[in-house]
Amino acid sequence: MAVRNDTLKDRLSRSREIKISVIGRKSGHTISNPIWFVLDGDKLYLLPVQGSETQWYKNVLKNPSIRIDARGAEAELKAVSVTDAKQVSSVVEKFRSKYGANDVKKYYSKLDVAVLVQME
């Protein structure tokens, strides 16, 4: 059951972590992961912890449909891969200001890609 965007945005604005569900590129099964995110207006940015090597990222490349769950507010949205170095760097900066540079450095091993999910 999907909720209206304003409810979802409200929950996102008060969350540090969301759950994403993607379709496995080989299995076809739904795979869920808790991840960090940054909400910037109508854009939701995700940063795969192992960059382009991250399994859920590889799944999104094959099937861009992604379900996000922020404390029970869910939506099925479309994910777009961000590979431009300048744009990825901008997303990394957003993550650093939200979570702190030390934690981003500690948990994220490869910063070569990001994911953009359009809320509208």
C-alpha positions in Angstrom: 0.0 0.0 0.0 1.5 3.3 -1.1 1.1 6.5 0.9 1.1 10.0 -0.4 4.4 11.6 -1.1 4.1 14.2 1.7 3.8 11.5 4.3 6.7 9.7 2.8 8.8 12.9 2.7 7.9 13.7 6.2 9.1 10.3 7.4 12.2 10.5 5.3 13.0 13.9 6.8 13.0 12.3 10.3 14.8 9.1 9.4 18.5 8.2 9.3 18.0 4.9 7.6 15.4 3.4 5.2 14.8 0.0 3.8 15.0 -0.5 0.1 13.8 -3.5 -1.9 15.1 -4.4 -5.3 14.5 -7.3 -7.6 17.4 -9.7 -7.8 18.9 -9.7 -11.3 19.5 -13.5 -11.3 17.0 -14.8 -8.8 14.0 -12.5 -9.6 13.3 -12.4 -5.9 12.8 -9.3 -3.8 15.9 -8.4 -1.8 15.7 -5.8 1.0 18.5 -3.8 2.6 18.7 -1.1 5.3 20.6 1.8 3.8 21.5 5.5 4.5 20.1 8.2 2.2 19.9 11.9 1.7 16.7 13.7 0.8 17.2 16.9 -1.2 13.9 18.4 -2.3 12.2 15.9 -4.6 15.4 13.9 -5.0 16.4 11.0 -2.9 20.1 10.1 -3.1 21.4 6.6 -2.3 25.1 5.7 -2.0 26.0 2.1 -2.5 28.6 1.2 0.3 30.8 -0.7 -2.2 30.1 1.6 -5.1 29.5 -0.2 -8.4 30.4 -3.5 -6.7 27.4 -3.3 -4.4 24.8 -6.1 -5.2 21.7 -4.0 -4.8 23.2 -1.4 -7.1 23.9 -4.1 -9.8 20.2 -5.2 -9.4 19.0 -1.7 -9.9 20.9 -1.4 -13.2 19.0 -4.4 -14.5 15.6 -3.5 -13.0 15.3 0.2 -11.9 12.1 -0.3 -10.0 12.9 0.2 -6.3 10.6 0.1 -3.2 11.5 2.3 -0.3 10.2 2.0 3.2 10.6 4.9 5.7 9.1 3.8 9.0 6.1 2.2 7.3 5.6 4.8 4.6 6.3 3.0 1.3 6.5 3.9 -2.3 7.6 2.1 -5.5 9.9 4.5 -7.5 12.3 4.5 -10.3 16.1 4.5 -9.6 18.6 6.1 -11.9 22.3 5.4 -11.8 24.6 8.4 -11.4 28.1 7.7 -12.8 29.3 11.2 -13.6 32.3 11.8 -11.2 31.2 15.4 -10.4 27.7 14.4 -9.6 28.8 11.4 -7.5 31.2 13.7 -5.6 28.2 16.1 -4.9 26.2 13.2 -3.5 29.1 12.1 -1.3 29.3 15.6 0.1 25.6 15.5 1.0 26.2 12.2 2.8 29.2 13.7 4.6 27.2 16.6 5.9 24.3 14.4 7.0 26.2 11.5 8.6 29.7 12.9 9.2 32.8 12.5 7.1 34.3 9.9 9.5 31.3 7.5 9.2 31.1 7.9 5.5 34.8 7.0 5.3 34.4 4.1 7.7 31.4 2.5 5.9 31.8 3.4 2.2 34.7 1.7 0.5 34.2 2.8 -3.1 32.7 6.1 -4.1 32.4 5.7 -7.9 28.6 5.7 -8.3 25.4 7.0 -6.7 21.7 6.4 -7.2 19.0 9.0 -7.7 15.4 8.3 -6.9 12.9 10.9 -8.2 10.1 11.4 -5.7 7.7 13.1 -8.1 
